[in-house]
């Protein structure tokens, strides 16, 4: 629920994960998703509400590395526009 949280944290991810549509998106609302696995790479699947803008959505984690995904809600298109993806070096 993006009315309650601006950041969603996933830690010790041990199996593949589907990132579902967040609730209560409002135009311009920001959302950060932080993901880290439990030591082995895991698959990531994104709900169609997430739309990559100038970036590529990650489809797997890298073992023991943190990934940040930055999103802004676009009310006109009913999409979470993903505008930033960064992975720990």
Buried (B, 14 or more C-beta within 10 A) or exposed (E): EBEEEEEBEBEEBEEEBEBEEBEEBEEEBEBBBEBBBEEEBBEBEBEEBBBEEEBEBBEEBBEEEBBBBBBBBBEEEEBBBBBEBEEEE
